[in-house]
Amino acid sequence: MTMLRPFLAAPLPLAVLFLASAAPAAARPEVSQDRAAPAPASEKPTRILDRAAARRLLGNRGLTLQWIDWNTRGTASISAKGDSWRLRGAQFEAGGPGRLFLDGVIREIGKDYFLFQGTISITDTPDRGRTCEATKEWRFAITQNRPYYRLREFEWCDRLTDYIDIYF
């Protein structure tokens, strides 16, 4: 941990680049090294209130929607452009039509939560023809020492409880 200390005090882009290079190749986020172009106004800097939580989120191990499968995880990719972090995720039902998509920016990372501004879309699960999509700010949090962040808004679409989890 003493090796990380100088990097954790560094400005965010350097810390993100270091964390990405320290991760195994399969878990590395796509990190843009283009610092010359400022982020669009819609992509404000991600507020990192807890560096350990930021590392945990960068090293995530995929996501699930319980209607699709808790055993076969989808992917959750974190990338950084300047000081703004983006989350894109997807899970597909094996042999079926069910789909989960997430796309947006991470606004804030705290000790046991993160705020995601973006779109969540669920289609054809648990029943064919079901479509749920919303774009807004979402809160994911760790509760009861579980090894994942869970979307804290459960019945946001049609009164079905949708558990969306991002594992670490």
Secondary structure, DSSP 8 states (H G I E B T S, - for coil): -TTTHHHHTS-HHHHHHHHHHHS-GGG---B----SS---TTS---EES-HHHHHHHHT---EEETTT-SSS-BEEEEEEETTEEEEEEEEE-TTS--EEEEEEEEEEEETTEEEEEEEEEEES-SSTT-EEEEEEEEEEE--TT-SEEEES--SSSSS----EEEE-
